[in-house]
């Protein structure tokens, strides 16, 4: 899946953490988990540059406010985001190892509780959000 450079350029860590913190309850655990898998895979030094481009393209689509299906649409709002992330995950599946999955799970468990539905994570700034999950 070639990364769309406009989406890739739209990505930033700040936008990513803001989107997660503001829209967590609406997006749900499944969308958050996939986004975090991609995020942590992109942070891995073992992930090749081409795969990072695919990941940043998908995450760029996720953070942009204008989607094919608006995120605030009931029931369907994040289906396009999840579809784009699923395509990216298929392309970079080799980079989603146990360490990436565990980091995502740990982050979600801190934010939502081990078995909770998705209340929004609380962070006063993107830096606080990043600091809360790096480990």
Secondary structure, 3 states (H helix, E strand, C coil): CCCCHHHHHHCCHHHHHHHHHHHHHHHHHHHHHHHHHHHHHHHCCCCCHHHHHHHHHHHHHHHCCCCCCCCCCCCCCCHHHHHHHHHHHHHCHHHCCHHHHHHHHHHHHHHHCCCCCCCCCCCCCHHHHHHHHCC
